[in-house]
Amino acid sequence: MNEPEHNKPATDVEDAAEIEIQDVDDEAAGDGEETADPVSVEMLQERLAKAEAEARERADEALRVRAEMENLRRRTQREIENARKFALERFMTDLLDVRDSLERGLEAAQGEQVSVEQLREGKELTFKMLEKVLGQHGLAVVDPEGERFDPELHEAISMVPSEDQEPDTVVTVVQKGFTLQGRLLRPARVIVAR
């Protein structure tokens, strides 16, 4: 009696493997049909398009930011160069009046009817103008006569015995010192009591 092939038990290994492979193929084909959803593919394509658009937008933003930073760097560099070139412009403009006064004084000194008193007056006025301009720009005089010696602001050039002054007191200022905006430009050269 011949049994149909599908009812026939698998006797050899090849037949069993063939049946298993066929079953797996049938299941995969069935699963693919059930899970393949055209709406989800469209949704994924839509998401991908949105992500690509957002990535392009972010890349454009990054390019703009980079260009802005480069422009800012160039502008700042140009401003620093101009600040260096023209840092003294206001100061020099203020000094022009002092220069003009000195020039007028020299012209007046060449006249025949000039007295020493007139020359001295002109010099005093010019000196006051100079002091005013220097003061407006933060220059301060260090004139410590009678004050306690301060090595931060003073330079002792000698020491003398003194019965009138306490030790370490400035007796004489040989050369005045100067500070600019609180920073020492030149220390006052002084003689200090022992």
Secondary structure as GFF3:
##gff-version 3
##sequence-region A 1 194
A	DSSP	alpha_helix	13	35	.	.	.	ID=ss1
A	DSSP	alpha_helix	38	86	.	.	.	ID=ss2
A	DSSP	alpha_helix	89	109	.	.	.	ID=ss3
A	DSSP	alpha_helix	116	136	.	.	.	ID=ss4
A	DSSP	beta_strand	139	142	.	.	.	ID=ss5
A	DSSP	beta_strand	154	160	.	.	.	ID=ss6
A	DSSP	beta_strand	170	175	.	.	.	ID=ss7
A	DSSP	beta_strand	177	180	.	.	.	ID=ss8
A	DSSP	beta_strand	183	186	.	.	.	ID=ss9
A	DSSP	beta_strand	188	193	.	.	.	ID=ss10
###
